[in-house]
């Protein structure tokens, strides 16, 4: 956990200090300009101006028959079942875990992460003073962060986190963001259904507080939302 904290914290410390200065002496309008200059704007990174919309996806939308086709995988921290033909990799939280950095990543792959309850709050204990006391609230604030809603440093922090935690989703202009609730899990899915590839970024929190992230690159568009819900429903802590 300490190593993860260093990787994340060191990568944004200078930026946060700069924004603290801007927040103190410039106000919300200047903060937004600072973010757009340092991270990007809505045209460059559309998801920075998106938030979950529509009805909450529920267990009724799971393709239950598809569960019988999945293959179980066990890792040191977690287990999950995925379809044949997908490479499965357990990762750790770090800024560029989803990007190509010296090793080829398959276009038909599932990348998985597990972190213990209160992981993010232990990483950033100052958030407790802002009423954020668990993994779910951390992820919820991250997913709902939007440039136009920035009014102070806390909003700014979650705007940065949204940029850090969002993997490659293809053409973000067609990305959808949704909430879900299945079995003992709830969270947020960011997905893009394309003609040649699908992308699914699933941020999952169990009722016990465990955090899972499941990122799927689906070459050939073999998956749909119901099948992805079936896959993430099998994620369990070991």
Secondary structure, DSSP 8 states (H G I E B T S, - for coil): -HHHHHHHHHHHHHHHHHHHHHHHHT-HHHHHHHHHHHT--TTTSGGGG----SS-EEGGGS-GGGGGG-EEEE-SSEEEEE-TT-EEEE----TTTTS-SSS---SEEEEEEEE-TTHHHHHTGGGGGGT--SHHHHHHHHHH--GGG--SHHHHHHHHHHHHH----SSGGG-EEEEEEETTEEEEEEEEE-SSEEEEEEEEEETT--EEEEEEEEET----HHHHHHHHHT-EE-
